[in-house]
Structures are given as C-alpha cells and as structure tokens.
Amino acid sequence: MGKTGIFYASKGGVTETFAKQLAEHLGADLHNMKDTNVDAIAGYDNVILMASSYFFGALMEDWGSKVKLLHTVDFNGKNVAIVGVGNQERHPDSFCSGAADFYDKLRFSGARFVGDVCACGYTFTFSRMQRGGRMLGLCLDKADPKVQEKIDEWLKVVKPLFTK
Ligand SMILES: Cc1cc2nc3c(=O)[nH]c(=O)nc-3n(C[C@H](O)[C@H](O)[C@H](O)COP(=O)(O)O)c2cc1C
C-alpha cells in the first residue's frame, strides 16, 4: 500500500470529521489546507482532495485559494480521489459543486482518478460533480441517512486501488 494523504478544507468541521474517518480506515495522513501548501502533495502516491462547498458551489476558501496552484505538483503516476461535502436539501442546484474544481484542474495532469460513484441515491437537481450517471468522486451530505453506507462502499472500492 502506497502512502496516502488527505488534503481537506472545512469551515464548520463537517468535512474534517469525515476526513478523520477516512484517514483512520486508510491509514492516511491528514492535512488541513488552512495551514498546508500544495507542495506537501508531492510526497504521496495516493491523494484524496476533499472540501465542502459554499456560495453557489464554490470550494471552501482554504482550498479555493490554493487549487489554482495544483499544476505546480507532478501528478504523474498518482492515484487521486475527490471527495465533496455539501447539503443537497438546502443547495440542490449546486450540491458539492466546488469539488469539481479539483477535476477541472487535474484532468490533463497525468493523475489516475479513482473513486467515482453512481449518481443514483442522491436527491440534488444539479451538481458540477455529475457526469452522466456518475459523480466524479464521493459526495457526502451529513443529513443523508445513507451517508455511512456511502462511505463504507466507497472505502471498499478505493482501498484496494491505493496499492503500489
Ligand atoms: C452560506 C452557505 C452556502 C453553502 N453553499 C453550498 C453549496 O453551494 N453547495 C452545497 O452542496 N452545500 C452548500 N452549503 C452547505 C455546506 O457545504 C455543508 O453544510 C457542509 O457540511 C459544510 O462542511 P464544513 O463544515 O466542512 O465546511 C452551504 C452552506 C452555507 C452556510
């Protein structure tokens, strides 16, 4: 199993709580983007990019100011998983949309994206994370009664892919 790092941004602690749970299961290091530079990503084979969305689908600001620097990191050969956090009942037209910035920035970077999920089982009307029947990564809503199930299923898929 290669080295795994979770790079997250969280305003009210919801994303942080999910990030801690993923870290525990994956044996991953946790990095809060509030006090981390993107350079730290270079030291990992497996990278989880994680953030909540605010203001019509913008990345939480601690990541929002740094996402533009992702091109300075060499992603060739790295596994990258995206995790968005949002609220589909209150923000159904921009659910987890900010996390799609990670994909937009890295789609031609040489990164191997893992951990896309079925768009079924969600109730939003629009998300920039959606591509046809799939979501670009795991989308979490703490009010979703199936949130734990979604995390468990995702971990089952992603954990074996984080091997090198
Ligand atoms: C002002 C405001 C705007 C929000 N905008 C969105 C949004 O556009 N899309 C979304 O999915 N969630 C949105 N949310 C919900 C948060 O992303 C959600 O509460 C999340 O759990 C917060 O995680 P955090 O505590 O890690 O920052 C918004 C919340 C607030 C307070």
The ligand as an ORCA input file, in Angstrom:
! r2SCAN-3c Opt
* xyz 0 1
  C     -23.609     30.125      3.165
  C     -23.564     28.663      2.801
  C     -23.516     28.291      1.481
  C     -23.500     26.928      1.118
  N     -23.458     26.590     -0.212
  C     -23.472     25.274     -0.553
  C     -23.460     24.882     -1.920
  O     -23.413     25.703     -2.844
  N     -23.486     23.550     -2.215
  C     -23.543     22.595     -1.239
  O     -23.590     21.402     -1.564
  N     -23.542     22.935      0.072
  C     -23.508     24.234      0.434
  N     -23.505     24.587      1.760
  C     -23.548     23.518      2.788
  C     -22.181     23.144      3.351
  O     -21.286     22.773      2.332
  C     -22.403     21.992      4.331
  O     -23.064     22.499      5.476
  C     -21.120     21.280      4.741
  O     -21.446     20.186      5.559
  C     -20.154     22.174      5.472
  O     -18.964     21.474      5.711
  P     -17.755     22.094      6.553
  O     -18.262     22.271      7.951
  O     -16.680     21.078      6.480
  O     -17.352     23.372      5.900
  C     -23.520     25.934      2.129
  C     -23.568     26.319      3.486
  C     -23.583     27.668      3.821
  C     -23.620     28.042      5.290
*
